[in-house]
Amino acid sequence: MDEIETHLQDQFGPDASLTPLSSANRMGRRVHGVDLSTELTAAQAELLVSLLDEFRIISFPGQDQLGCTVADLERVANHFGAPIPHPYNYANYADFVRDRVPLEVHAPEHRVSAKVNAAFPAAIECADGADSPAVYIVTNLVGSGPDAEPEHVGGQHWHTDIEFQPIPLSTSMFFVQSAPTKRTEGDGTWVTNPPREEGFYHPESASELARRREVLPLNGETAYTDTAAAFAALSPERQRELETVMVRRRLRVGDPGWLVPLVYVNPRNGLKSLHSPVWASRGKRIAPAQVEGLSEDESRFFFDELEEHCLSPEFRYDHDHVPGDVTIWSNFATLHTAPPSKRIVNDVEDARLLYRISCKGEPSFCLPRTDADEWIDENIVPPFRSDLAV
């Protein structure tokens, strides 16, 4: 038993253990014997944060069997960072951004949870706590039902969550309620990977990069790649070069943006990773990142080379979502993408229902968090603090 597992058992008891998500020399560990429905001590919270720092992805199986709720997930999230509310949960988010009017959550009948509950009311409904502003309901049940016309959609771009803000997201997590079980008779997968629409990626992307981008899971898994391992695999000379690179990130073309290091250094363990080197050729939705001192075209070639390296098979892992599991990942040391999916379904066996919470800022081993009001106002949009009394 190694030192990490000994520490885990010291904090959580003799049944606690770690197993690899794929293999021992790759990112990701499954954490057994930890009950996330109970409040964590400061030492336990610190240990879980250190496990995420070390392994980039940590997954806790069977939390539904332990009574874990979505509210418990939100409490756990507060240890990893300040949860950010999702705009979809507000009825007047656009008015708030434009005119700073008081925010209003959706009326109960207009919430995503109500639309989920209407799909297959005898078979599946959202869990308690799903209506928190911090919870983003990831699902294909809105608009679905026995009489719905099925629709398919391709996977997303490779990305990290909201890294175009001055303080990007540090951590994201899923609590799985339902995952699709239906498989086709032909190739035995849930879906196929449809062709991309024109302009989804830059047309001059290299052929091998284009191929690696499309190696996506087809059973509803989330695909990850390890940007810490990708950085470590580079030559020492190349690592030193990249450590001097500053990147200008911005939300819209014409924004001044801000400069950030390409190489992220974890302040707790010193682990170095490439922080999302992908935005230069991902399409039209977000302004391209640009390397300081390089033109946009030069930056695109620069980032494409790094993305192709990061998407090498040895750094890839596709995470199978099992109902009841809680999975947490570092946005600083991974890229991920949502899979091709059935967006509208007419069979409950196709249902996909997960609860996602994302965080930014420093971990807090004791709760409630003590983030300054000024920091919340500047970095959490709209301003939000979890109600941990629930």
C-alpha positions as CSV (number, residue, x, y, z in Angstrom):
1,M,0.0,0.0,0.0
2,D,1.4,3.4,-1.0
3,E,1.5,6.5,1.1
4,I,-1.5,8.1,-0.6
5,E,-3.7,5.1,0.1
6,T,-2.5,4.9,3.7
7,H,-3.4,8.5,4.2
8,L,-6.8,7.8,2.6
9,Q,-7.5,5.0,5.1
10,D,-6.3,7.2,8.0
11,Q,-9.0,9.7,7.1
12,F,-11.8,7.6,5.9
13,G,-11.3,4.2,7.4
14,P,-9.9,0.8,6.5
15,D,-12.4,0.2,3.6
16,A,-11.1,3.3,1.7
17,S,-9.0,2.5,-1.4
18,L,-7.9,3.7,-4.8
19,T,-8.2,1.9,-8.1
20,P,-7.1,3.3,-11.6
21,L,-9.9,4.5,-13.9
22,S,-8.0,2.9,-16.8
23,S,-4.4,1.9,-15.9
24,A,-2.0,2.7,-13.0
25,N,0.3,4.9,-15.2
26,R,-2.6,7.1,-16.4
27,M,-4.6,9.9,-15.0
28,G,-7.7,9.2,-12.9
29,R,-8.6,7.2,-9.8
30,R,-11.7,5.6,-8.5
31,V,-12.0,6.4,-4.8
32,H,-13.8,3.7,-2.8
33,G,-15.0,3.8,0.7
34,V,-15.8,7.6,0.8
35,D,-19.3,8.8,1.7
36,L,-19.9,12.2,0.2
37,S,-23.3,12.5,1.9
38,T,-21.5,13.3,5.2
39,E,-19.8,16.5,6.0
40,L,-16.1,16.4,5.4
41,T,-13.5,17.3,8.1
42,A,-10.9,19.9,7.1
43,A,-8.3,17.1,6.8
44,Q,-10.6,14.9,4.7
45,A,-11.4,17.8,2.3
46,E,-7.7,18.6,2.0
47,L,-6.9,15.0,1.1
48,L,-9.6,14.9,-1.6
49,V,-8.2,18.1,-3.1
50,S,-4.8,16.6,-3.1
51,L,-6.1,13.5,-4.8
52,L,-7.5,15.7,-7.6
53,D,-4.2,17.6,-7.8
54,E,-2.3,14.3,-8.2
55,F,-4.7,12.3,-10.5
56,R,-6.6,15.1,-12.4
57,I,-9.8,13.0,-12.3
58,I,-11.3,11.3,-9.2
59,S,-14.5,9.3,-9.3
60,F,-16.6,8.2,-6.3
61,P,-18.8,5.2,-7.2
62,G,-22.2,4.3,-5.8
63,Q,-22.9,7.6,-4.0
64,D,-26.6,7.3,-4.5
65,Q,-26.6,4.1,-2.4
66,L,-25.1,6.1,0.4
67,G,-27.9,8.7,0.3
68,C,-25.8,11.4,-1.5
69,T,-28.0,14.2,-2.9
70,V,-27.4,17.0,-5.3
71,A,-27.3,19.4,-2.3
72,D,-24.5,17.2,-0.9
73,L,-22.7,17.6,-4.3
74,E,-22.9,21.3,-4.0
75,R,-21.5,21.2,-0.4
76,V,-18.6,19.1,-1.6
77,A,-18.1,21.5,-4.5
78,N,-17.5,24.4,-2.1
79,H,-14.4,22.6,-0.8
80,F,-12.8,22.7,-4.3
81,G,-13.8,26.3,-5.2
82,A,-16.6,28.8,-5.3
83,P,-19.5,27.3,-7.3
84,I,-20.7,29.5,-10.1
85,P,-24.4,29.8,-11.0
86,H,-25.5,28.8,-14.5
87,P,-27.2,31.5,-16.6
88,Y,-29.9,29.0,-17.8
89,N,-31.2,28.9,-14.2
90,Y,-32.3,32.5,-14.4
91,A,-35.4,33.9,-16.1
92,N,-33.8,37.4,-16.8
93,Y,-30.1,36.7,-17.0
94,A,-29.7,38.8,-20.2
95,D,-31.5,41.8,-18.5
96,F,-29.2,41.4,-15.5
97,V,-26.1,41.5,-17.7
98,R,-27.3,44.5,-19.6
99,D,-29.1,46.6,-17.0
100,R,-28.1,44.9,-13.6
101,V,-31.8,44.3,-12.7
102,P,-32.4,42.0,-9.8
103,L,-32.1,38.4,-10.8
104,E,-35.1,36.1,-10.8
105,V,-35.0,32.3,-11.0
106,H,-37.4,30.6,-13.4
107,A,-40.9,29.9,-12.1
108,P,-41.2,26.2,-11.1
109,E,-43.1,25.2,-14.2
110,H,-40.4,26.7,-16.5
111,R,-37.4,25.1,-14.9
112,V,-35.3,22.5,-16.6
113,S,-36.3,20.1,-13.9
114,A,-39.9,20.5,-14.7
115,K,-39.2,19.8,-18.4
116,V,-37.2,16.7,-17.5
117,N,-40.0,15.5,-15.3
118,A,-42.5,15.8,-18.1
119,A,-40.6,13.5,-20.5
120,F,-41.2,10.1,-18.9
121,P,-43.2,11.0,-15.7
122,A,-43.7,7.4,-14.7
123,A,-40.1,6.4,-15.0
124,I,-37.7,9.3,-14.3
125,E,-37.7,12.7,-12.5
126,C,-35.0,15.1,-11.3
127,A,-33.5,14.6,-7.9
128,D,-34.0,17.0,-5.0
129,G,-31.6,19.9,-5.1
130,A,-31.4,20.1,-8.9
131,D,-33.0,23.6,-8.9
132,S,-30.1,25.2,-7.2
133,P,-28.6,28.1,-9.3
134,A,-25.3,26.3,-9.1
135,V,-26.5,23.2,-10.7
136,Y,-26.5,22.7,-14.5
137,I,-28.7,19.8,-15.5
138,V,-27.0,18.0,-18.4
139,T,-29.7,16.0,-20.1
140,N,-31.5,14.9,-23.3
141,L,-34.9,14.8,-21.7
142,V,-36.0,18.3,-22.4
143,G,-38.5,18.0,-25.3
144,S,-38.3,14.2,-25.1
145,G,-41.0,11.7,-24.5
146,P,-42.7,8.6,-25.9
147,D,-44.1,10.5,-28.9
148,A,-41.0,12.7,-29.6
149,E,-39.1,12.6,-32.9
150,P,-35.5,11.6,-32.0
151,E,-32.7,14.0,-32.8
152,H,-28.9,13.4,-32.8
153,V,-26.1,15.9,-32.3
154,G,-22.3,15.7,-32.7
155,G,-19.8,16.1,-29.9
156,Q,-18.4,19.5,-28.7
157,H,-15.0,21.0,-29.4
158,W,-12.2,19.9,-27.1
159,H,-12.1,22.5,-24.3
160,T,-11.9,23.4,-20.7
161,D,-14.9,25.1,-19.0
162,I,-15.0,28.9,-19.1
163,E,-11.3,29.5,-19.4
164,F,-11.8,32.8,-21.2
165,Q,-12.3,34.7,-18.0
166,P,-9.5,36.4,-15.9
167,I,-10.0,33.7,-13.3
168,P,-11.0,30.5,-15.1
169,L,-12.9,27.5,-13.7
170,S,-10.7,25.3,-11.7
171,T,-12.9,22.3,-11.1
172,S,-16.0,20.7,-12.6
173,M,-18.0,17.7,-11.4
174,F,-20.8,15.4,-12.4
175,F,-23.4,13.4,-10.3
176,V,-24.9,10.8,-12.5
177,Q,-28.6,9.9,-12.3
178,S,-29.2,8.2,-15.6
179,A,-27.0,7.0,-18.4
180,P,-28.1,5.5,-21.7
181,T,-28.3,1.7,-21.9
182,K,-29.7,1.2,-25.4
183,R,-27.3,0.0,-28.1
184,T,-27.7,-0.4,-31.9
185,E,-27.8,-3.8,-33.4
186,G,-25.2,-2.9,-36.0
187,D,-22.1,-1.5,-34.3
188,G,-23.2,-2.0,-30.7
189,T,-22.9,1.7,-29.8
190,W,-25.5,4.1,-28.5
191,V,-24.9,6.6,-31.3
192,T,-22.7,7.3,-34.4
193,N,-20.5,10.3,-34.8
194,P,-22.2,12.6,-37.4
195,P,-20.1,14.7,-39.8
196,R,-19.2,18.2,-38.6
197,E,-20.9,21.2,-40.1
198,E,-18.7,23.6,-42.2
199,G,-16.7,25.9,-40.0
200,F,-16.8,23.9,-36.8
201,Y,-13.0,23.7,-36.9
202,H,-10.7,25.7,-39.0
203,P,-10.5,24.2,-42.6
204,E,-6.7,24.3,-42.6
205,S,-6.3,22.1,-39.5
206,A,-3.8,19.3,-40.1
207,S,-5.2,16.0,-41.2
208,E,-3.9,14.1,-38.2
209,L,-5.2,16.7,-35.8
210,A,-8.6,16.6,-37.5
211,R,-8.6,12.8,-37.1
212,R,-7.7,12.9,-33.4
213,R,-10.4,15.4,-32.7
214,E,-13.0,12.9,-34.0
215,V,-11.9,9.9,-32.0
216,L,-14.8,10.3,-29.7
217,P,-16.7,7.8,-27.4
218,L,-20.1,6.7,-28.7
219,N,-21.9,5.5,-25.6
220,G,-22.4,8.8,-23.8
221,E,-19.0,8.9,-22.1
222,T,-17.1,12.1,-21.5
223,A,-13.7,12.2,-23.2
224,Y,-10.7,13.6,-21.4
225,T,-7.1,14.1,-22.2
226,D,-4.3,14.7,-19.7
227,T,-2.4,18.0,-20.4
228,A,-0.1,17.4,-17.4
229,A,1.2,14.1,-18.9
230,A,1.3,15.8,-22.3
231,F,3.6,18.5,-21.0
232,A,5.8,16.0,-19.1
233,A,6.2,14.0,-22.3
234,L,7.9,17.0,-24.1
235,S,11.6,17.4,-24.2
236,P,13.2,19.5,-21.4
237,E,14.1,22.1,-24.0
238,R,10.6,22.3,-25.3
239,Q,9.2,22.5,-21.8
240,R,11.5,25.5,-21.0
241,E,10.3,27.2,-24.2
242,L,6.7,26.8,-23.5
243,E,7.1,28.0,-19.9
244,T,8.0,31.4,-21.3
245,V,4.9,31.7,-23.5
246,M,2.1,34.1,-22.7
247,V,-1.3,33.7,-24.2
248,R,-3.9,36.4,-24.8
249,R,-7.4,35.0,-24.1
250,R,-10.6,36.9,-24.8
251,L,-14.3,36.2,-25.2
252,R,-15.0,38.3,-28.3
253,V,-13.0,39.5,-31.3
254,G,-11.9,43.0,-30.6
255,D,-11.8,42.5,-26.8
256,P,-8.4,43.5,-25.3
257,G,-8.4,40.3,-23.2
258,W,-5.6,39.5,-20.8
259,L,-2.3,37.6,-20.8
260,V,-1.9,34.3,-19.0
261,P,0.9,31.7,-18.9
262,L,0.4,28.8,-21.3
263,V,1.9,26.5,-18.7
264,Y,-0.1,26.3,-15.5
265,V,1.8,25.5,-12.3
266,N,-0.4,23.9,-9.6
267,P,0.4,26.0,-6.5
268,R,-0.1,23.1,-4.1
269,N,2.1,20.4,-5.7
270,G,4.0,22.1,-8.4
271,L,2.6,20.0,-11.2
272,K,2.9,21.7,-14.6
273,S,0.2,21.4,-17.3
274,L,-0.8,23.0,-20.6
275,H,-3.9,25.0,-19.9
276,S,-6.3,24.6,-22.8
277,P,-4.1,25.1,-25.8
278,V,-7.0,24.7,-28.2
279,W,-8.9,27.9,-28.9
280,A,-7.2,29.2,-32.0
281,S,-9.0,27.0,-34.6
282,R,-12.1,25.8,-32.8
283,G,-14.6,27.6,-34.9
284,K,-16.7,30.8,-34.7
285,R,-18.2,30.9,-31.2
286,I,-15.3,32.2,-29.2
287,A,-12.5,34.6,-30.3
288,P,-9.2,32.8,-31.0
289,A,-6.5,32.8,-28.3
290,Q,-3.3,34.4,-29.5
291,V,0.3,33.9,-28.4
292,E,2.0,37.1,-27.4
293,G,4.3,38.1,-30.2
294,L,2.7,35.9,-32.9
295,S,0.1,36.7,-35.5
296,E,-3.3,35.0,-35.4
297,D,-2.3,32.6,-38.2
298,E,1.1,31.8,-36.4
299,S,-0.8,31.3,-33.2
300,R,-3.2,28.9,-34.8
301,F,-0.4,26.7,-36.1
302,F,1.3,26.9,-32.7
303,F,-1.8,25.8,-30.8
304,D,-2.8,23.2,-33.4
305,E,0.6,21.5,-32.9
306,L,0.1,21.4,-29.1
307,E,-3.5,20.2,-29.4
308,E,-2.5,17.4,-31.7
309,H,0.1,16.4,-29.1
310,C,-2.4,16.5,-26.3
311,L,-4.9,14.4,-28.2
312,S,-2.4,11.6,-28.6
313,P,-3.9,8.2,-27.6
314,E,-1.5,7.8,-24.6
315,F,-3.0,10.8,-22.9
316,R,-6.7,10.0,-23.7
317,Y,-9.3,8.6,-21.4
318,D,-13.1,8.1,-22.0
319,H,-15.1,8.1,-18.8
320,D,-18.1,5.9,-18.6
321,H,-20.9,7.5,-16.6
322,V,-22.4,5.0,-14.2
323,P,-25.6,6.0,-12.3
324,G,-24.8,7.0,-8.7
325,D,-21.2,8.1,-9.5
326,V,-19.7,11.4,-8.6
327,T,-16.8,12.4,-10.9
328,I,-14.6,15.5,-10.4
329,W,-12.0,16.8,-12.8
330,S,-9.4,19.5,-12.9
331,N,-9.9,22.1,-15.7
332,F,-6.2,23.2,-15.3
333,A,-4.8,19.8,-16.2
334,T,-7.2,18.2,-18.6
335,L,-9.2,18.9,-21.8
336,H,-12.6,17.3,-22.3
337,T,-15.4,17.1,-24.7
338,A,-19.0,16.1,-24.6
339,P,-19.8,13.1,-26.8
340,P,-22.0,12.7,-29.8
341,S,-25.5,12.3,-28.3
342,K,-29.1,11.7,-28.8
343,R,-30.5,15.2,-28.1
344,I,-34.2,14.2,-28.2
345,V,-35.3,10.7,-27.3
346,N,-38.5,8.7,-27.2
347,D,-37.3,5.8,-25.1
348,V,-36.4,6.0,-21.4
349,E,-33.4,3.6,-22.1
350,D,-31.9,6.5,-24.0
351,A,-32.1,8.9,-21.1
352,R,-29.1,10.9,-20.1
353,L,-29.4,12.9,-16.8
354,L,-26.4,14.3,-14.9
355,Y,-25.9,17.2,-12.5
356,R,-22.9,19.4,-13.1
357,I,-21.3,22.0,-10.8
358,S,-18.3,24.0,-11.7
359,C,-16.1,26.1,-9.4
360,K,-13.4,28.7,-9.5
361,G,-11.0,30.2,-7.0
362,E,-9.0,28.5,-4.2
363,P,-10.1,25.4,-2.3
364,S,-11.6,25.8,1.1
365,F,-11.0,22.9,3.6
366,C,-13.5,24.4,6.1
367,L,-17.0,25.6,5.3
368,P,-18.7,27.9,4.8
369,R,-16.3,29.6,2.4
370,T,-15.0,33.0,3.3
371,D,-14.6,34.6,-0.1
372,A,-14.6,38.4,0.1
373,D,-17.7,40.1,-1.3
374,E,-15.6,42.1,-3.7
375,W,-14.0,38.9,-5.1
376,I,-17.4,37.3,-5.5
377,D,-18.8,40.4,-7.2
378,E,-15.9,40.5,-9.6
379,N,-15.4,36.9,-10.4
380,I,-18.7,35.0,-9.9
381,V,-21.2,36.2,-12.5
382,P,-23.9,36.6,-11.4
383,P,-22.7,36.9,-7.7
384,F,-23.6,33.7,-5.8
385,R,-22.9,31.9,-2.6
386,S,-24.2,28.4,-1.9
387,D,-26.8,28.0,0.9
388,L,-25.1,25.2,2.8
389,A,-28.0,25.1,5.3
390,V,-30.1,22.9,3.1
